[in-house]
Amino acid sequence: MNNKTILVIEGNEVNMKIIRSLLQIGQYQVVEAIDAETGIRLAHENHPDLILMDIQLPGMDGLNATKVIKADDTLKHIPVVALTSYAMQGDEKLALEVGCVDYITKPLETRSFLGEISKFFNGDGAK
């Protein structure tokens, strides 16, 4: 069993199900939140090894949630990867500016997703 915990903050139920299934195949421990506020609370409670952050969340968006996480001394060391289906020009730059270490667009490439995730635990994930 993989000993890495990944917090998934994803507002879309279908996307959450896909991500959960893929991460479980990779034997990661999965913690789930459907909004930023819950995600930030769960980050404090679980201290995950990685956070997958949907940019388009109800209430506080993922960019602002990432800013909150990166401003918190107890959480700022956790890598955050932005997830979005709105791959507009400049979105990747904004995600990286607020502290995300990478950017994955949706729909997810299910065949390569676990490889993309594993690189954060092999020391070559940060851009």
Long-range contacts (C-beta under 8 A, 24 or more apart in sequence): 1-27, 2-26, 2-27, 2-28, 2-29, 3-29, 4-28, 4-29, 4-49, 4-50, 4-121, 5-29, 5-30, 5-31, 5-46, 5-47, 5-48, 5-49, 5-50, 6-30, 6-31, 6-48, 6-49, 6-50, 6-51, 6-52, 6-117, 7-31, 7-32, 7-33, 7-39, 7-42, 7-43, 7-46, 7-48, 7-50, 7-51, 7-52, 8-32, 8-33, 8-51, 8-52, 9-33, 9-34, 9-35, 9-36, 9-38, 9-39, 9-51, 9-52, 9-53, 9-54, 9-57, 9-62, 9-65, 10-34, 10-52, 10-54, 10-83, 11-35, 11-54, 11-56, 11-57, 11-58, 12-54, 15-54, 15-83, 15-106, 15-108, 18-108, 18-110, 19-52, 19-83, 19-108, 19-113, 22-108, 22-110, 22-113, 22-114, 23-114, 23-117, 25-114, 26-114, 26-117, 26-118, 28-117, 34-58, 35-59, 35-60, 36-60, 36-61, 36-62, 36-64, 36-65, 36-68, 39-65, 40-65, 40-68, 40-69, 40-75, 43-69, 43-75, 43-78, 44-72, 44-74, 44-75, 47-74, 47-75, 47-78, 48-78, 49-78, 49-120, 49-121, 50-78, 50-79, 50-80, 50-81, 50-117, 50-120, 50-121, 51-78, 51-79, 51-80, 51-81, 52-81, 52-83, 52-104, 53-80, 53-81, 53-82, 53-83, 53-100, 54-83, 54-84, 55-82, 55-83, 55-84, 55-86, 55-91, 55-95, 56-84, 56-85, 56-86, 63-94, 63-95, 63-98, 64-98, 66-95, 66-98, 66-99, 66-100, 67-98, 67-99, 69-99, 70-98, 70-99, 79-120, 79-125, 79-126, 81-117, 81-120, 83-108, 96-127, 101-125, 101-126, 101-127, 102-126, 102-127
